[in-house]
Amino acid sequence: MLTNDPILTANLMALCEKIIQAGAASKKPQIASPVKAARLIFETNILGPIVFCTPEIGRWSTVGGLGVMVDELTLELAKMEQ
């Protein structure tokens, strides 16, 4: 079901990330099992490479600015990964 609904998948991944963050902030032992489950879901469902396609290519062929926007977006996303 998750593979057919990207919004549901994104919501689940965001919820798992929040549970992991809450578990890191709390030292209560009763939280350990949900945090382990969330961490397992989060770590085994890492997104693969993302490809951006546009009819314009930044720096080479731009008409309306789409190519420049996608070019700058990809550069900034790459910086966030580091």
C-alpha positions in Angstrom: 0.0 0.0 0.0 2.8 2.5 0.8 4.4 2.0 -2.6 1.2 3.1 -4.3 0.7 6.2 -2.1 3.7 8.6 -2.0 2.0 11.0 0.3 1.3 8.3 2.8 4.9 7.1 2.5 6.2 10.6 3.1 4.0 11.1 6.1 5.2 7.8 7.6 8.8 8.7 7.1 8.3 12.1 8.7 6.5 10.5 11.7 9.4 8.0 12.1 11.9 10.9 12.1 9.9 12.7 14.7 9.7 9.6 16.9 13.5 9.1 16.6 14.1 12.7 17.5 11.8 12.5 20.5 13.5 9.3 21.6 16.9 11.0 21.4 15.7 13.8 23.6 14.1 11.5 26.2 15.8 9.0 28.4 12.6 7.1 29.4 13.0 3.3 28.9 9.4 2.8 27.9 10.1 4.8 24.7 12.8 2.5 23.5 10.7 0.0 21.5 8.8 2.6 19.4 12.1 4.4 18.7 13.8 1.2 17.6 10.8 0.4 15.3 10.9 3.9 13.9 14.6 3.8 13.4 14.3 0.5 11.6 11.6 1.8 9.2 13.5 5.0 8.6 16.9 3.4 8.0 15.6 0.7 5.6 13.6 3.1 3.5 16.2 5.6 2.4 15.3 7.4 -0.8 17.5 6.7 -3.7 18.9 9.3 -6.2 16.5 12.0 -7.3 16.5 13.2 -10.9 15.3 16.6 -12.0 14.2 16.9 -15.7 13.5 20.1 -17.5 13.3 21.2 -21.2 15.7 24.0 -20.3 19.2 23.3 -19.1 20.7 25.9 -16.6 23.8 27.7 -17.9 23.3 26.4 -21.5 19.7 26.9 -22.7 17.3 29.1 -20.8 14.1 30.8 -21.9 11.8 31.4 -19.0 14.1 30.7 -16.1 13.1 27.1 -15.4 16.5 25.8 -16.2 18.2 28.2 -13.9 15.8 27.4 -11.1 16.3 23.7 -11.4 20.0 24.1 -11.7 20.2 26.2 -8.5 17.8 23.9 -6.7 19.9 20.8 -7.4 23.1 22.6 -6.2 21.4 23.7 -2.9 20.0 20.2 -2.3 23.4 18.7 -2.9 24.8 21.2 -0.3 22.2 20.0 2.2 23.3 16.4 1.9 26.8 17.2 3.0 
